[in-house]
Amino acid sequence: MNARMLLSDDDKWNYLNAEKGFAGELEFDKLTEKLQCQCLVINDLQLKLNKSYFQIDTVIMYQREIYLIDVKNFEGDFYYDADGHLKKGNREIRNPINQLERCENLFRQLLQNYGYKYHVESYLVHINPEFTLYQAPQNDHVIFPTQIKKFMKKLDKPYSILNEGHEKLAELLISLDQEEFPFAEFPLYEYTHLQKGILSSSCHTLSTSLKGNTILCGLCGHEEYVDSAVLRCVRELVMLFPGIKITTNLVFEWCNEMVSKKTIRRILLQNYIAKGNTLGRYFE
């Protein structure tokens, strides 16, 4: 949506925060991949307890403990005002510590509902080295950029032995993953109002053009085979407009007529099942 329409100020703010947050999670994932001890790492869980939904960036399971990690990629100067509100400039930020405490309580209850007893600890990790927080209350469960190296040593527990019970719990948590958060808010959009074209798979802009059998981004220089780019466009259409009938003409228009109908038809026939007659043919 950021590439295909003009977002409102609030939607732009939410988008940039989501993008930066995801980048922070990936950075922390790289750190957990280096853990040498016996543990199970589960990333990005969307869970539900009764009617309450909660999200956990990283769950690390040890022999007797489970750590819940919330990763924040805040950048710049933040501060707590006299009333305890977290702010950046004049904008108030939802307090991540309150969110983390809520997640920890709900996670404990979820484990109890399934008969599991583990010691649960939660941590808020500020991953961005250019983050500064003024007037912060003392909290050993808040990890600042300069403390990450020490924190990773804490996570690499020397005494942790896992068994089938741990694997079963991990499988249970993954099976309970809701995949999509039901209260996520997206900007309103209509097909006719969206800018058409093939997004660069690297920088996600519409600065692309056809070059032989590849799609070339004039902004970042990334190249991608036409077949791969067209299939991405089809997946994008299905995601944005669930239930829409995928036709050659629709994909041709969505790609801003960059790729010929003949090529699109070939790609669809090779990767999808054709339905209907020649005039009303669509693909599933």
Phi, psi and omega in degrees: 000325180298326181274335190255354179205165177273114182278150173292166180301318180293317179295322179295317177300314180296319180297311182297322178294318179295318179296314180293322179297319179295319178299321178295319178298319179296322178296318180290326177301321179297325179289318182291336178295341182270356180297133184260342184283170176283112177201163176243130181247125177241127183256141168056073177259133172250109186245163181222131174234116188055246179251012182257129178257145175209152185238138179234126181294311183217131173246125178242120185254126177246189183301313183238350184236157172231128178255132174255126184242125172251122184258128176242136181249038179300144180228137179104197184263124176239160179204158172261128179278183184297336180267005178083016179270136179277130184222153168234110189065233178262358182269127178278136181252138177300130186292113183291337179293318177297319178298317183294318179298320177298315180298318181297316179297315180293322180294318177300315180297321179298316178299316180298322179298332180258010174082018180261141177234106177229152170282124184247129175233146179236146182222142175254118184250119174268107191274337188278123181293346180260025178260133176228134180236121181262148175058038181278135176291152179294127179204112183291348181262007173254119185254120179267164185309320181288349182257357187296318181301315179294322181295321180295328175293323177296321181289334182275067186295130181285336183243093179205117179239124182258155178223191182296330180297321178294320180294322179295321178294318178299317179296323178297312181299319179295322180292335180275354181300128183277351179066301181248132178281121189293340184256013178295135181254130179238153178295148176289141180209155176228148183305315186292339184266355183270140178287134184267157180144176180257120179290142171295132180285352180260303183255359174058040173244169179264031181270044186248159177210162180275130178226095184065240179259017181231159173257120184253132176268121180286347182269309184253351178082003182291140177243146181214140178298145183304316183302315180296318182294318180295318179295326174297319179297322178295315179298324179295317178299315181295322180291316184284328185229074181305134179090353181293144178275122181278116177237164178300315181296321180297313181293322177301316179290318181297328178277007181060036176059026181284327181248140184295154178298324180300315180293318179297317180299317179298315182295318179294319180295328181281338188240348181227170179262125180282136178236150176081178180276184185300316184286325182251026186291135172222173189232142177234000000 
